[in-house]
Amino acid sequence: MLTLKNQNLRLPTKQIKFTHVLGAQLLADKLYAFMKENNGLGLAANQVGLRDSVFVMEVDGVRYDVFNPEFLLHDLHPILVNGSEGCLSYPGEAVDVVRYDSIHVRYYNADGNVIENDLHGLTARVYQHELDHLHGITMHDRKKMQEAKARRDIKDAENAAIKANNSVTVEMGVKDD
């Protein structure tokens, strides 16, 4: 299992070409077995040193073998939910991360068939977490990105308030003759 100190965890993965479906299923089965042995909900290939764009996950007894995943759309009025996440690459750690509660996704299964699906709740959260891994983004990185955005948003709001106050001050100083 790769951990924070291993920079390979931060490398993006490469798309899989389906030349041997049996090989894809074998890869998914090995990832799944490793995930279950370590009591995880999901596992991305790059967490075990592979550069393939694949992850496995199991939520509420449903197994997903996800090859070349995409995050397509979320609701027109997305709901963001803050939740605590753990990670097999960071044993014993938990980080609060904001994720979409519902997402629309596309991926290939181990047979090479395209799957499109709407995911909700914990299933959507795990999918987004594992997809981040495939892009070389850890839960710690995601949290830092969200905190940086929040700081930018606050600064933008402060600047807008200052600008609004300055325009009020200028208007008050103008006399009508």
C-alpha positions in Angstrom: 0.0 0.0 0.0 1.4 3.4 -1.0 1.3 6.1 1.6 1.7 9.9 1.8 5.5 9.7 1.5 5.4 7.8 -1.8 5.2 10.3 -4.6 3.8 7.6 -7.0 0.5 8.1 -5.2 0.4 11.6 -6.7 0.9 10.5 -10.3 -2.2 10.5 -12.5 -3.0 7.1 -14.0 -3.3 6.0 -17.6 -6.4 4.8 -19.5 -6.8 1.1 -19.9 -7.2 -0.5 -23.3 -9.4 -3.6 -23.2 -7.3 -6.2 -25.1 -7.7 -9.0 -22.6 -11.0 -8.9 -20.7 -9.8 -11.8 -18.5 -6.8 -9.7 -17.5 -9.1 -6.8 -16.6 -11.3 -9.0 -14.4 -8.2 -10.5 -12.7 -6.9 -7.0 -11.9 -10.3 -6.0 -10.5 -10.5 -9.2 -8.4 -7.0 -8.7 -7.0 -7.8 -5.0 -6.1 -11.1 -6.1 -4.6 -9.5 -8.8 -2.4 -6.8 -6.4 -1.2 -9.5 -3.8 -0.4 -11.6 -6.3 1.6 -8.5 -7.6 3.4 -7.8 -4.1 4.6 -11.5 -3.2 5.5 -11.8 -0.5 2.8 -14.7 0.8 0.9 -12.6 1.5 -2.2 -9.2 1.1 -3.6 -7.5 2.7 -6.6 -4.8 0.9 -8.6 -2.3 3.6 -8.0 -2.6 3.0 -4.2 -0.9 -0.3 -4.8 1.7 1.1 -7.3 -0.1 0.5 -10.6 -0.6 3.2 -13.1 -3.9 1.9 -14.5 -7.0 4.0 -14.4 -9.1 1.5 -12.4 -10.6 1.3 -9.0 -12.9 -1.0 -7.1 -15.4 -0.1 -4.4 -18.2 -1.7 -2.5 -21.0 0.2 -0.8 -24.1 -1.4 0.8 -23.1 -4.8 -0.6 -22.8 -3.6 -4.2 -19.5 -4.1 -5.9 -18.2 -1.7 -8.6 -15.3 -2.5 -10.9 -14.6 0.9 -12.4 -12.2 1.2 -15.4 -11.5 4.6 -17.1 -14.0 6.5 -14.9 -15.5 9.8 -15.7 -17.5 12.3 -13.7 -20.1 13.7 -16.1 -22.6 15.9 -14.5 -24.2 16.5 -11.2 -27.7 18.0 -10.6 -28.4 21.4 -11.9 -28.8 22.4 -8.3 -26.0 20.3 -6.7 -26.0 19.5 -3.0 -22.6 19.6 -1.4 -22.1 17.6 1.7 -19.3 17.7 4.2 -18.3 14.3 5.5 -15.5 12.5 7.2 -13.3 10.3 4.9 -10.7 7.7 5.7 -8.2 6.2 3.3 -6.3 2.9 3.1 -3.2 5.0 2.2 -3.5 7.0 5.5 -4.4 4.3 8.1 -6.2 5.7 11.1 -6.6 9.2 9.7 -9.9 10.9 8.9 -10.4 14.2 7.0 -13.6 16.3 6.5 -14.1 16.8 2.7 -17.0 18.4 0.9 -18.3 16.2 -2.0 -21.3 16.2 -4.3 -24.1 14.2 -2.8 -25.4 13.0 -6.2 -23.3 12.5 -9.4 -23.7 11.1 -12.9 -20.8 8.9 -14.0 -19.6 6.9 -16.9 -17.0 4.1 -16.7 -16.2 0.7 -18.2 -16.8 -2.5 -16.3 -14.3 -5.4 -16.4 -16.0 -6.8 -19.5 -15.3 -3.6 -21.4 -18.9 -2.5 -21.4 -19.8 1.2 -20.9 -21.8 1.9 -17.7 -23.6 5.1 -17.0 -25.1 5.5 -13.6 -26.4 8.0 -11.1 -24.8 7.6 -7.7 -25.9 9.1 -4.4 -24.8 9.4 -0.8 -21.9 7.3 0.3 -21.6 5.6 -3.1 -21.1 9.0 -4.8 -18.6 10.0 -2.1 -16.5 6.9 -2.5 -16.5 7.2 -6.3 -15.3 10.8 -6.0 -12.6 9.8 -3.5 -11.3 7.0 -5.7 -11.5 9.1 -8.8 -9.4 11.8 -7.1 -6.7 9.0 -6.4 -6.6 8.2 -10.1 -5.9 11.9 -10.8 -3.1 11.9 -8.2 -5.2 13.8 -5.6 -5.3 12.6 -2.1 -8.0 13.5 0.5 -5.5 15.8 2.1 -5.0 17.6 -1.2 -8.8 17.9 -1.7 -9.2 19.4 1.7 -6.4 21.9 1.1 -7.9 22.9 -2.3 -11.3 23.4 -0.6 -9.8 25.5 2.2 -7.9 27.6 -0.3 -11.1 28.2 -2.3 -12.9 29.2 0.8 -10.2 31.7 1.6 -10.4 33.1 -1.9 -14.2 33.4 -1.6 -13.9 35.2 1.7 -11.3 37.6 0.3 -13.5 38.3 -2.8 -16.5 39.0 -0.5 -14.4 41.3 1.6 -13.2 43.2 -1.5 -16.7 43.5 -2.8 -17.9 44.9 0.5 -15.0 47.4 0.5 -15.8 48.4 -3.0 -19.5 48.8 -2.1 -18.6 50.9 0.9 -16.3 53.1 -1.2 -19.0 53.8 -3.8 -21.5 54.7 -1.0 -19.0 57.1 0.5 -18.3 58.7 -2.9 -22.1 59.1 -3.6 -22.6 60.7 -0.2 -19.9 63.3 -0.9 -21.6 64.5 -4.1 -23.9 67.5 -3.9 -26.7 68.3 -6.2 -26.9 72.0 -7.1 
